[in-house]
Amino acid sequence: MPTTPDTVVLVHGLWMTPRSWEQWVDHYHAKGLTVIAPAYPGFDIEVEALRENPDVIARLTVPETVDHLADVIKALDAPPIIIGHSFGGTLTQLLLARGLGAAGVVIDSAPTEGVRVSPLSQVRSLFPALKNPANRHRAVGFTPEEFHYAFTNTLTPEESRAVWDRYAIAAPGYWVWEYGLFANIKPGRQETWVDYAADRAPLLFIAGEKDHIMPPAVNRSNAKHYQRSPAVTEVYEFPGRDHWTCGAPGWEAVADHALEWAQRHATAR
């Protein structure tokens, strides 16, 4: 008989660290689960330290990040549920493509290669990183105002500033340029390519209706690319939620929906 996974791996996104999952870690621990929230390589220091010295952010690559996360998962006794937010959703898809995980949930996911939907709100959200070609080689952060538009647009400016103060760091500008709006222009396979027709663990896309930086249209298009895969792929849209859905009021409903879906489909598989 298949067993229900009792370990959850939480993968953070860009402009964030594992601190962004602090409420989810406590929430899942209270349910008796083992919870791991690994940092990207070099990100295993406090937010404040990364702000002081962002060089490690600028130098980070996607392959070394995926390899690092894969090593964490391979060291576990059994395949876990993998939940990724934003670019952590892209990384989760890459991990599932390697045959890892019992089930995956991606929340407000950045896309894998080949997803060509770019709503205007996404272009505006990413513009601070894309406005200067020199940012490809820098760590690029959001101002509190830019962060409010891109991440926390359903919150008040005061609430958004509190989130920015506690959680926000810079992101690798190279990632935004190479895997953002321009990823599909370059010839050949990029580092975010997956075989959309391959079998893998069940995958749920959770989208937020009010998300500016990764709107529902991006998530729906990403999920549609898997239509030739025999694996379960579903999309669920939460009304009224922005990109900060893992911490904005009502985050518990998102956490519970992700966990219930993943446990149910992993067990059935």
N, C-alpha and C positions, 0 to 999 in steps of 0.2 A: 504493500500500500504506500502511495506517495505520502510524504510528511510535509507539514506546513512549515515553511522557513521561519526561523526564530531570530534571524540576524538581518539587520538593515544597514546598508552602506549609503550614506548621504553625501552626494557630490555637489559641492558649491559651484557657483558660476563666476563670471568675471565681475570685477569691481567689488568682490566679496571674499571672505575667508570662511573657514568652518564655523566661526562665531555666528554666522548668519543662521545656522541650524540650532542654536542653543535651546530654543523652546521645543523644537521637534525632538531633540535628544531626550529631554526630560519627559516629554509626552509619551514617547515610545518606551522609555525605561519603565515608566509607570505601568505599562501594559505587559511587563515581563520580558521585553525583547532585549537582545544585545544590539547596541547601536554604535556604529563606527562612522565618524565624520572626518575622513582623511583630508589633509591639506595638499595642495599642489606642492611639488618639490620646492623647498625654500620658503613656503608660506606658513610653516609651522611655528611662527612667532606671532606676537600680538599685532593687532591692527595698527596700533600707534607706532610700533617699530617698523612696519612696512611703509608707513607714510614717511618716516624719517629717512629711510634708505630703500627706495623703490628699484634699485638696480637689478635685484633678483627677478622682479616682475618683467622688466624690459627684456631680459635674456631668456626667459622661459620659452620652451617649445611645446607644441602639442604632442609629438611622439613621446618625449620623455615624461610628459604628464600622464598619458594613457598607460605607458609602461609601468609607471609608479603605482597608479591606481590598480592596474591588473595584478601587480605583485601583492598588494594588500589583500585583494579578493582571493587570489590563489592560495594564500596562507591560511584561509579559513577552513574549518572542518567540513563545511557543506556550502553549496551555492547560496548566496544571500539574495534578498531583494535589493535592487539598486535603484535609488531615487536621485535624480539629478535636476537641478534648477538652472535655467538659462543656458549658458554654455556648458554647465554641468549636465544638461540634457543631451547636448551633442556628445560629450564624453561618455555618457551612459549608453548612447546608441553604439558608439565605437566599441565599448566593452562588451555589449551584447553580441555584436558582430564577431567578436573573438570567441564566442561560445561561453561567456561567463554569465553568472547570475541565474537565479531561478525565475525571476520576473523583473521587469523594469518599468519604472514610471518616470516620465520626463515632464517637468512643470515649466510652462512658459519657455519651451526649449528653443535655443538657437538651432538653426537647421544644419543638417549634413549636406554634403555636396550635391548639387543638382536641383535644389529648391530655389526657384527663381522669383518667388513672390516677395516684393519689397514695398509694403504700404508706406505712405508718406510719413506717418508718425514714426516709423522705424528709421527712415532716412533722417528725420529731424533729431531723433534720439541719438543716433550714432554720429551726427555731424561734428560734435566737439572733437572726436578722434579722427574724423576723415577730412577735416577742413585744411589740414596742413600735411603734405606728404612726408615731412620730417618726422611726424608722429609714428610712422611705421617702425622706427627704431627707438622709440621712447616708451616709458610707462605713462599712460594718459588717464587722468582722473576727470571726474565730473565736478563742477562747482555745485554748491547746494541747490542752486536754481535749476541747473541742468539735470541733476539727480531727481529733483521733484518731478520734472516732466517725464523723464525716461522710466523711473522706477516706482514712484510713490504718488502718482497723479490723483489718486482718490483720497489722499490725506491732506490735511491743512498744511500750509507752509511751515508752521511751527512743529507739527508732528513729523513732517518729512525731514526737517533739520535735525531732529533728535535721532532719526534713523541714520542719516548721513554721518552724524558725529560718532555714533557707536560702531557702525559697520563698514562704511565706504572706504575703499582703497583705490589705487590706480589699477588699470588693466594693461596687458601687453598690447601696445598699438599695432604690432605686427599681426596679432590674431584678428583684430577688428578689420584691418585692411585685407588680409589674405582670406579670411573665412567669413567675412561679412558680405557687404554688397557686391564685391568684385570677385568673389570666389569662382563664379561660373564663367568668367571671361577668360581665365587662363586655360591653356590647352592641357590635356592629360589629367590623370587622377591627382587630386589634392589629398592632404593629410586627413581630411574629414570625409573621405569617400567610404561608403559602405556598399556591400552587395545587397541591394534591396530585395532581390528574389530569394535570398538564402533563408534557411530555417534558423530560428533562434528562439530565445525565451519570449514569453508574452510581453507585449509593450503597450502601455497606456500613455497617450498624450493628454495632459491637462492644460487647458488654455484659460486665460483670464479675459473676460469680455472687454475690459477697459485697458488692457495692457498696451502700452505705446511702443515699447522697444521690440517685443516679440508678439505681435497681435495674433489673434486666433487664426487668421488666414494663413500665416506662416506655419503654424502647427498643423492645420488641416492639410496643407500642401505636402508637408513633410510626411505625415502619416499616409497620404494617398500614394506616395512613391513605393510603399511596401505592399501594394495590392497584389503583386505576383508571389509574395512570400506565403508559405503555408502556415506561418506562425500567426497567432492572434495579435491584431493591431487595432486599437480602438482610440477614439477621441472623446473627451468630455470637456465641456466648456462651463466654467463657473461664472455666473452673471455678476457683474458689478465689481470684479476684482482686477487689480492692476498687477504690475510685474513683481511687486513686493508681496506677493500672495503668501509667501512662507512666513511672513511676520506681521502683516496687516491684520487688524481686527477680524476675527472669524477664521484665522489660519487653521484652527483645530478641525474644521470641517474638511479642509483640503487634505490635511494630514491623515484623517481617518478614512477618507475616500480612497486615497492613494494606497494605504495599507490594506484595507479590506479587498480592494480589487486585486492587488498583487498577491496576497495570500490565497485568495480564491482561485485565481488562474494558475498560480504556481503549483498548488496542490492538485488541481485537475490535470495539469500537464504531467 
